[in-house]
């Protein structure tokens, strides 16, 4: 169970350092953008989990005349984005948990980059967002999937299974089953490298993506060093830790009736 107050707190704390450390999220935005055709028409667009506006930059470029709504759970993230795009008049900002929001507008495009892994009931949320699409509208999103941080989870489990540090990520098969109209666009593995486990965990914390699970056991320095030893012995290359990011990209089109 993901505790949304923890998610909000973590991302609010990471608002100012997010852009510096969000290398994978920036890559995901670049790939996701390639699956979306731009338009000079005035469309209604919703971005879920807009964060610091990494993907919003693509939307503004591809849809210069559209009305763009941004929703994020973190007020600090929204404030950061509002300052970044203060010269744009076609953006509206909404503070809230998109998993619990009821939207009144129908959208031609709903996008989400690297945020759906924080949803507790993603199946229900996808169905709700599908209902918010105008006929012919599309939901396009990227998400961290099952293989993400597998080395870290294995190392934690080897030392002490009670820590259960990393959240569980969904599989491609599980997500595809949520709706018959979901189309898998790409299934990608993106590797990172860190000199030690401390720099790896620092990067996670600096973007606010640290664990938001309930009843998490306190991690001691000694236990962390033991975990690093296991990690280095099993998952290192050229003296650095290897980190797997399993990335999925999906599209759903609402059929015109």
Buried (B, 14 or more C-beta within 10 A) or exposed (E): EBBBEBBBBBBBBBBEBBBEBBEBBBBBBEBBBEBBEBBEEEBBBBBBBBBBBBBBBBBBEBBEEBBBBBBBBBBBBBBBBBEBBEEEEBBEBBBEBBBEBEBEEBBBBBBBBBBBBBBEEBBEBBEBBBEBBBEEBBBBBBBBBBBBBBBBBBBBBBBBEEBBBBBEBBBBEEBBEBBEEBBEBEEBEBEBBBEBBEEBBBBBBBBBBBBBBEEBEEBEEEBBEBBBBBBBEEBBEEEBBBBBBBBBBBBBBBEEE
